[in-house]
């Protein structure tokens, strides 16, 4: 067990080895960044941005800063090889400066805590400032802490320990099952220090600390219904009793979709393609705003407050259902119960506030929302349906080049509804519900006794695995004189696919934020030479000559070794998403025309 408490007080810093602080100019900082980058062979402005956390600075601005710091008049003057944008070597001036070392403390009513300089909770001190008021999240793993009042710490520890041990077994099981992580879960309670004084405490429990029978019950209840059916006869008597008691006490009926959801036949049949930059909001707004019977929403990320307000407004008039991906990392950042204990990277803070605001809006209107490994971006009403690359984010809606298909009153419309139903019933992991005991939310597992049957195979719609297999089959005998065009946020082909692409007339368009290291790797290893970078490219399109086109939400990411090396928790083949495939030449020409109107060609 460990406990966390938030203490109020002030942060102090004490200069150890000098009498006064000295200011550092922006020019000096940029010079030092260039000195380190040229020393360690990160010699282009692009590599400099990615290697030093400067992605928020446009490359053109960074080049101007490099010019200014070197006193250069032209951009070419800062390069040793202008054609390759290789920066000239520059010497570091760090050895000529005094290194200033500080001691840090947090002082509060209960005592004083010595902090290491690496402690992420230390605020930023500017100039000669040496004190700042603030809060410190203290983590206790035993009933003692150096520098703090021992009576205070012991009271916190003993009261927390008693509170946990006196909880009924069923409540302990429920805390574990409703947490984001079965192996390490928490609960909040108010520790009364005196008659009029209390301290809010968060108790963290590891599942290994629990008795075997509780661990067994939690593990069993976390299984799917199918696995439970296979193993229930093997449970020992006291575990079986716990399971039965828990089910009878906490069992709930999952929220289902209406039985009859289908396109409205009074609307004409239509297929059109939306490939544009900065105009995606209008398309999705129109689908949501014109819905009059139902609205199905699936977005990997939801952070646009205007469209979320519109969705909430529609929910008062018609049924609305939402699929999204609230993975553990995201939940940890936006859940009020635990976000205060985390150090949130600056680039996430603003968008996470919007995600939190949007989630609160949806939950306040009691809109059913489910979480799972959904990368799907689809917006469906009885009038029309969109499938594509556009999330409900400001960047996707207003800035990115996104691509999608809009269908109305045809088989594609029907099958998008069927896919949504299949994902809702058979691939959702949790319902997201408001937590009555806090001002936040929690996940509640949704396991149906039997999977519901929905037609999920349609010649025009492919899952990630089907998309990859279809590409391989069509590339295997693809004519060498025809052109292949790939538009993707990131480019990570499998070795087999890259081998085919390298031998064919292939053009690849990727987002400008893609790593130069991996771009060069594929140029060299698989002879994929024609790669063009485009700012804010989020579209996912693959065109094989004039015979086949794919458009939707799946990136060209099929290299499992690459994926797991960079992010062991991410496997794109396990994310639920769709691509629309067409062999209709009129549709293929529409896609090509829209791309050329945006000048997206080599």
C-alpha positions in Angstrom: 0.0 0.0 0.0 1.0 3.6 -0.6 -0.8 6.8 0.1 -0.7 10.2 -1.5 -1.6 13.6 0.1 -1.4 17.1 -1.2 0.4 19.6 1.1 0.1 23.4 0.8 3.2 25.5 1.4 6.1 27.1 -0.5 8.9 26.0 -2.7 12.3 27.4 -1.9 15.6 27.4 -3.9 19.0 28.3 -2.5 21.9 29.1 -4.7 24.8 27.0 -3.5 27.9 28.1 -5.5 27.5 31.7 -6.5 26.3 35.0 -5.2 23.9 36.0 -8.0 22.1 34.6 -11.0 23.0 35.5 -14.5 20.5 35.8 -17.4 20.8 33.7 -20.5 19.8 35.2 -23.9 17.8 33.5 -26.6 20.7 33.8 -28.9 23.0 32.0 -26.4 20.5 29.2 -26.0 20.2 28.7 -29.8 24.0 28.8 -30.1 24.3 26.0 -27.6 21.6 23.9 -29.2 23.5 24.2 -32.5 26.8 23.4 -30.8 25.4 20.2 -29.4 23.6 19.2 -32.6 26.6 19.6 -34.8 28.8 17.7 -32.3 26.4 14.7 -32.2 25.6 14.7 -36.0 22.1 16.2 -35.7 23.1 18.8 -38.3 19.9 19.8 -40.1 17.2 22.2 -38.9 14.7 19.4 -39.1 16.8 17.0 -36.9 17.5 19.9 -34.5 13.8 20.5 -34.1 13.0 16.8 -33.4 16.0 16.2 -31.2 15.7 19.2 -28.8 11.9 19.3 -28.3 11.6 22.4 -30.6 8.8 20.9 -32.8 6.5 23.8 -31.7 8.8 26.2 -33.6 8.2 26.2 -37.4 11.3 25.3 -39.3 11.5 28.6 -41.1 11.4 30.4 -37.7 14.2 28.2 -36.3 16.4 28.8 -39.4 16.0 32.6 -38.8 16.9 32.1 -35.1 20.0 30.2 -36.2 20.9 33.0 -38.6 20.5 35.6 -35.9 22.6 33.7 -33.4 25.4 33.4 -35.9 25.2 36.9 -37.2 24.5 35.5 -40.7 22.7 37.6 -43.4 21.5 34.6 -45.6 20.2 31.2 -44.7 22.9 29.6 -46.9 25.6 31.2 -44.7 24.7 28.9 -41.8 25.2 25.7 -43.8 28.4 23.8 -44.5 26.6 22.0 -47.4 23.6 24.3 -48.4 22.1 21.6 -50.7 21.8 19.2 -47.8 21.1 21.9 -45.1 24.0 20.6 -43.0 24.8 23.2 -40.3 28.3 24.6 -39.9 30.1 23.4 -36.8 29.9 25.9 -33.8 31.8 25.7 -30.6 30.0 25.5 -27.2 30.6 28.3 -24.7 29.4 26.3 -21.7 32.9 25.9 -20.4 33.2 29.7 -20.1 30.2 30.0 -17.8 29.7 29.3 -14.1 27.4 26.4 -13.5 24.9 27.5 -10.9 23.7 24.8 -8.5 20.7 25.0 -6.3 19.2 23.3 -3.3 15.4 22.9 -3.3 13.0 22.6 -0.3 9.2 22.4 0.2 8.2 24.1 3.5 4.8 23.5 4.9 3.0 23.5 8.3 3.9 19.8 8.8 7.6 20.3 8.2 10.2 20.7 5.5 11.0 18.3 2.6 14.4 18.3 0.8 13.8 18.0 -2.9 16.2 16.8 -5.7 16.7 19.1 -8.6 15.1 16.4 -10.8 11.8 16.5 -8.9 9.2 17.3 -11.6 6.9 19.1 -9.1 9.4 21.9 -8.6 7.9 25.0 -10.3 9.9 27.1 -12.8 11.9 29.8 -11.0 12.8 32.8 -13.1 15.4 35.5 -12.5 16.2 36.1 -8.9 13.0 34.5 -7.5 13.8 32.1 -4.7 10.3 31.4 -3.2 7.0 30.3 -4.7 3.7 29.2 -3.1 2.3 25.9 -4.2 1.2 22.4 -3.5 3.3 19.3 -3.2 1.9 15.8 -3.8 3.5 13.6 -1.2 3.8 9.8 -1.6 4.2 7.7 1.5 5.2 4.0 1.4 5.6 3.7 5.2 4.6 5.5 8.4 7.6 7.8 8.4 9.0 10.6 6.2 12.2 12.6 6.9 11.6 16.2 7.7 7.9 15.9 8.4 6.0 15.8 11.7 6.0 12.1 12.8 2.7 12.3 14.6 1.0 13.7 11.4 2.5 11.1 9.2 1.7 8.2 11.5 -1.9 9.4 11.9 -2.3 9.6 8.1 -0.8 6.1 7.6 -2.6 4.3 10.4 -6.0 5.9 9.6 -5.6 5.0 5.9 -4.5 1.5 6.7 -7.5 1.0 9.0 -9.9 2.4 6.4 -8.7 0.0 3.8 -8.7 -3.1 6.0 -12.2 -2.4 7.2 -13.7 -2.1 3.8 -16.0 -5.0 2.8 -14.5 -7.5 0.4 -17.1 -6.7 -2.3 -16.2 -3.0 -2.2 -12.5 -3.9 -2.6 -13.3 -6.0 -5.6 -15.4 -3.2 -7.1 -12.6 -0.6 -6.7 -10.3 -2.9 -8.6 -12.7 -3.7 -11.4 -13.8 -0.1 -12.0 -10.1 1.1 -12.1 -8.1 1.7 -15.3 -5.6 -0.9 -14.1 -6.6 -4.1 -12.3 -3.1 -4.5 -11.0 -2.7 -1.1 -9.3 -5.8 0.8 -8.3 -6.8 3.6 -5.9 -9.6 5.0 -3.7 -10.1 8.4 -2.1 -11.2 9.1 1.4 -11.2 12.0 3.9 -8.8 11.4 6.8 -10.0 13.3 9.9 -7.1 14.8 11.7 -9.1 16.7 14.4 -12.7 17.8 14.9 -12.6 20.4 12.3 -9.7 19.4 10.2 -9.4 16.6 7.6 -6.9 15.7 4.8 -8.0 14.1 1.5 -6.0 10.9 1.0 -5.6 8.7 -2.0 -4.8 5.1 -1.2 -3.0 3.0 -3.8 -3.3 -0.8 -3.7 -1.3 -3.4 -5.7 -3.3 -6.5 -6.4 -0.4 -8.6 -5.0 -1.2 -7.2 -1.6 -4.7 -8.8 -1.6 -5.5 -12.3 -0.2 -5.5 -15.0 -2.8 -9.3 -15.4 -2.8 -9.8 -11.7 -3.6 -7.1 -11.8 -6.3 -8.8 -14.9 -7.9 -12.3 -13.3 -7.8 -10.9 -10.0 -9.4 -9.0 -11.9 -12.1 -12.1 -14.1 -12.9 -14.5 -11.2 -13.1 -12.1 -9.3 -15.4 -12.4 -12.1 -18.0 -14.8 -12.1 -20.9 -18.1 -14.0 -20.5 -16.8 -16.8 -22.8 -13.7 -17.4 -20.6 -15.8 -17.2 -17.5 -18.1 -19.9 -18.8 -15.1 -22.2 -19.5 -13.5 -21.7 -16.0 -16.4 -21.1 -13.6 -16.6 -24.8 -12.6 -12.9 -24.7 -11.5 -13.4 -22.0 -8.9 -13.0 -23.0 -5.3 -16.1 -22.5 -3.0 -15.1 -19.3 -1.3 -14.1 -17.6 -4.6 -17.3 -18.8 -6.2 -19.3 -17.3 -3.3 -17.5 -13.9 -3.7 -18.2 -13.9 -7.5 -21.9 -14.7 -7.0 -22.2 -12.0 -4.4 -20.5 -9.4 -6.5 -22.6 -10.2 -9.6 -25.8 -10.0 -7.6 -24.8 -6.7 -6.0 -23.2 -4.8 -8.9 -24.7 -6.4 -12.0 -26.0 -3.9 -14.5 -27.6 -3.9 -17.9 -25.3 -2.5 -20.6 -26.7 0.3 -22.8 -27.6 -1.1 -26.2 -28.4 0.5 -29.6 -31.9 0.7 -30.9 -32.9 -2.5 -32.8 -33.8 -0.7 -36.0 -31.2 1.8 -37.3 -31.1 2.2 -41.0 -30.8 4.9 -43.7 -33.9 6.9 -44.5 -35.0 5.7 -48.0 -36.5 9.1 -48.9 -33.1 10.6 -49.5 -31.3 10.0 -52.8 -28.4 7.6 -53.2 -25.0 9.4 -53.3 -21.3 8.8 -53.0 -18.8 11.7 -52.9 -15.3 12.3 -51.7 -14.1 15.0 -49.4 -10.4 15.7 -49.7 -9.5 19.1 -48.5 -7.6 21.3 -46.1 -9.4 23.4 -43.6 -13.0 22.6 -44.8 -13.7 19.3 -43.0 -15.7 21.0 -40.3 -18.4 22.0 -42.7 -18.9 18.4 -43.9 -19.1 16.8 -40.5 -21.1 19.7 -39.0 -23.7 19.2 -41.8 -24.1 15.5 -41.1 -24.5 16.1 -37.3 -26.8 19.2 -37.7 -29.1 17.5 -40.3 -29.6 14.3 -38.3 -33.3 13.9 -37.3 -33.6 10.2 -36.3 -30.3 9.0 -34.9 -26.6 9.9 -34.7 -23.6 7.5 -34.4 -20.2 9.1 -33.7 -16.8 7.4 -33.7 -13.7 9.6 -33.3 -10.3 8.5 -32.1 -10.0 11.9 -30.3 -12.8 14.2 -29.2 -11.7 17.7 -28.3 -13.6 20.2 -30.5 -16.0 21.9 -28.1 -18.2 23.5 -30.8 -19.1 20.2 -32.5 -19.4 18.5 -29.1 -21.9 21.2 -28.0 -23.8 20.5 -31.3 -23.8 16.7 -30.5 -25.1 17.4 -27.0 -27.8 19.7 -28.4 -28.9 16.9 -30.8 -29.0 14.4 -28.0 -32.1 16.2 -26.6 -34.0 15.4 -29.7 -32.7 12.0 -30.9 -30.6 9.0 -29.8 -26.8 9.6 -29.9 -24.1 7.0 -29.4 -20.3 7.6 -29.2 -17.3 5.4 -29.7 -13.8 6.6 -28.8 -10.5 5.4 -27.4 -10.0 6.4 -23.8 -6.7 4.5 -23.3 -5.0 4.4 -19.9 -2.5 7.1 -20.7 -5.2 9.5 -21.9 -7.5 8.7 -19.0 -4.7 9.3 -16.5 -4.1 12.8 -18.0 -7.8 13.9 -18.1 -9.3 12.1 -15.1 -9.5 14.8 -12.3 -8.9 12.1 -9.7 -5.4 11.4 -10.8 -4.2 14.1 -13.2 -2.8 16.2 -10.4 -0.3 13.4 -9.5 1.1 13.3 -13.0 3.6 15.5 -14.8 1.8 16.4 -18.0 4.0 17.4 -21.0 3.3 21.0 -22.0 2.1 20.0 -25.6 -0.7 18.0 -24.1 -2.0 20.4 -21.5 -4.2 22.6 -23.7 -5.7 19.7 -25.8 -6.2 17.7 -22.6 -8.3 20.5 -21.1 -10.4 20.4 -24.2 -10.8 16.6 -24.1 -11.8 16.9 -20.4 -14.3 19.7 -21.3 -15.8 17.6 -24.1 -16.0 14.4 -22.1 -17.8 16.3 -19.3 -20.3 17.8 -21.8 -21.1 14.4 -23.2 -21.5 12.7 -19.8 -23.6 15.6 -18.5 -26.2 15.0 -21.2 -26.2 11.2 -20.4 -25.1 10.3 -24.0 -23.9 6.7 -24.1 -20.2 6.6 -24.7 -18.0 3.5 -25.0 -14.3 3.1 -25.1 -12.1 0.6 -26.9 -9.2 0.3 -29.4 -11.1 2.5 -31.9 -9.1 4.5 -34.5 -12.3 4.8 -36.5 -13.5 8.2 -37.7 -17.1 7.9 -38.8 -20.2 10.1 -38.4 -23.5 8.5 -39.3 -27.1 9.7 -39.4 -30.2 8.4 -41.3 -29.4 10.9 -44.1 -25.6 10.4 -44.6 -22.4 8.8 -43.3 -18.8 9.9 -43.4 -15.8 7.6 -43.2 -12.3 9.0 -43.3 -9.4 10.5 -41.5 -10.9 13.5 -39.7 -11.1 13.4 -35.9 -13.2 15.8 -33.8 -10.2 18.0 -33.2 -9.5 21.6 -34.2 -6.4 20.6 -36.1 -8.3 17.9 -38.1 -11.4 20.1 -38.7 -9.7 23.4 -39.6 -6.1 22.9 -40.6 -5.1 19.3 -41.7 -5.5 17.9 -45.2 -8.0 15.2 -44.5 -9.7 12.7 -46.8 -13.0 10.8 -46.5 -16.0 9.4 -48.3 -19.6 10.6 -47.8 -22.4 8.1 -48.6 -26.1 8.3 -48.5 -29.0 5.8 -48.8 -27.0 2.9 -50.4 -25.4 -0.3 -49.4 -22.2 1.5 -48.2 -24.4 3.6 -45.8 -26.1 0.4 -44.5 -22.8 -1.3 -43.9 -21.2 1.5 -42.1 -24.2 1.4 -39.7 -23.6 -2.4 -39.4 -19.9 -1.9 -38.7 -20.7 0.6 -36.0 -23.1 -1.8 -34.4 -20.5 -4.6 -34.5 -17.9 -2.4 -32.9 -20.4 -1.2 -30.2 -21.4 -4.7 -29.2 -18.4 -6.9 -29.9 -15.3 -4.7 -29.6 -16.2 -2.1 -26.9 -14.3 -2.6 -23.6 -15.9 -0.2 -21.3 -18.8 2.2 -20.8 -17.7 5.7 -19.6 -19.9 6.8 -16.8 -20.1 9.7 -14.4 -18.7 8.9 -10.9 -21.2 9.9 -8.3 -18.5 9.9 -5.6 -16.3 12.4 -7.4 -16.7 15.1 -10.0 -15.1 12.9 -12.5 -15.9 9.7 -14.4 -14.9 6.0 -14.5 -14.9 3.0 -16.8 -17.4 0.2 -16.3 -16.6 -3.1 -18.1 -19.3 -4.1 -20.7 -19.3 -7.8 -21.4 -22.3 -9.3 -23.2 -23.2 -12.9 -22.6 -23.0 -13.6 -26.3 -21.6 -11.7 -29.3 -24.2 -10.2 -31.5 -24.1 -11.0 -35.1 -23.8 -8.2 -37.6 -22.7 -8.5 -41.1 -19.1 -7.1 -41.0 -17.8 -8.2 -44.4 -18.4 -5.9 -47.3 -16.4 -5.8 -50.5 -16.0 -2.0 -50.2 -14.9 -1.9 -46.5 -11.6 -3.3 -45.2 -10.2 -3.6 -41.7 -6.5 -3.1 -41.1 -5.6 -6.7 -41.6 -7.8 -7.0 -44.7 -6.3 -3.8 -46.1 -2.8 -5.1 -45.7 -3.7 -8.4 -47.3 -5.5 -6.8 -50.2 -2.5 -4.5 -50.9 -0.2 -7.5 -51.0 -2.4 -9.4 -53.4 -2.7 -6.4 -55.8 0.9 -5.3 -55.6 2.2 -8.8 -56.3 1.3 -8.6 -60.0 1.0 -4.9 -60.5 2.2 -3.6 -63.9 5.6 -1.7 -63.6 4.5 1.0 -66.0 1.6 2.2 -63.8 2.0 4.6 -61.0 1.3 4.0 -57.3 0.5 7.0 -55.0 0.4 6.7 -51.2 -0.9 9.6 -49.0 -0.3 8.9 -45.3 0.6 10.6 -42.1 3.4 8.1 -41.5 5.0 5.6 -43.8 5.9 2.2 -42.3 5.4 -0.6 -44.9 6.2 -4.2 -44.0 9.2 -5.6 -45.7 7.1 -7.5 -48.2 5.1 -4.5 -49.2 8.1 -2.2 -49.3 9.8 -4.7 -51.6 7.0 -4.5 -54.1 6.9 -0.7 -53.8 10.6 -0.3 -54.4 10.4 -2.2 -57.6 7.4 -0.2 -58.9 6.7 3.4 -59.9 5.8 4.6 -56.4 5.2 8.1 -55.1 4.8 8.6 -51.4 3.4 11.7 -49.7 3.9 11.9 -45.9 3.3 14.5 -43.2 6.2 16.9 -42.7 6.6 15.9 -39.1 7.7 12.4 -40.1 11.1 11.5 -38.8 14.0 12.1 -41.3 15.7 9.0 -39.8 13.0 6.6 -40.9 12.4 8.4 -44.2 16.1 7.8 -45.1 15.9 4.3 -43.8 13.1 3.4 -46.3 14.8 5.3 -49.1 17.9 3.2 -48.6 16.6 -0.2 -47.6 13.6 -0.5 -50.0 14.5 1.9 -52.8 11.4 4.0 -52.2 12.9 7.2 -53.5 10.0 9.5 -54.4 9.0 10.7 -51.0 7.5 14.2 -50.6 6.7 15.9 -47.3 3.5 17.9 -46.9 2.6 20.1 -44.0 -0.4 19.0 -42.0 -1.1 15.9 -44.1 -3.5 13.6 -42.2 -5.3 12.0 -45.2 -5.0 8.2 -45.8 -5.2 7.3 -49.5 -3.6 4.7 -51.7 -4.1 4.7 -55.4 -2.9 1.8 -57.6 -2.9 3.1 -61.2 -6.4 3.6 -62.4 -7.6 0.3 -61.1 -7.9 0.5 -57.3 -8.2 3.2 -54.7 -8.3 3.0 -50.9 -9.5 5.9 -48.7 -10.3 6.0 -45.0 -8.6 6.2 -41.6 -5.8 3.6 -41.7 -2.2 4.9 -41.9 0.3 3.0 -44.1 1.8 1.4 -41.1 2.4 -2.4 -41.5 5.9 -2.8 -40.1 5.3 -4.6 -36.8 9.0 -4.4 -35.8 9.1 -0.7 -36.4 5.8 -0.1 -34.5 6.8 -2.1 -31.4 10.4 -0.7 -31.3 9.0 2.8 -31.1 5.9 2.1 -29.0 5.5 -1.3 -27.4 1.9 -0.6 -26.5 0.8 0.3 -30.0 -0.1 -2.2 -32.6 -2.0 -0.7 -35.5 -3.3 -4.1 -36.6 -5.2 -4.2 -33.2 -6.9 -0.9 -33.7 -10.4 -1.0 -35.1 -10.6 1.1 -38.2 -11.8 0.9 -41.8 -10.7 1.8 -45.4 -13.1 2.2 -48.3 -11.9 0.3 -51.4 -13.2 1.1 -54.9 -12.5 -0.3 -58.3 -15.0 2.1 -59.9 -13.1 4.2 -62.4 -15.4 7.2 -61.9 -14.8 7.2 -58.2 -11.0 6.7 -58.6 -11.0 9.7 -61.0 -12.9 11.8 -58.5 -10.3 11.0 -55.9 -7.4 11.9 -58.2 -9.1 15.1 -59.4 -9.5 16.3 -55.8 -5.9 15.5 -54.9 -4.7 17.4 -58.0 -6.9 20.4 -57.1 -4.9 20.6 -53.8 -1.6 20.2 -55.8 -0.8 16.9 -54.0 1.2 15.4 -56.8 4.8 14.8 -57.6 
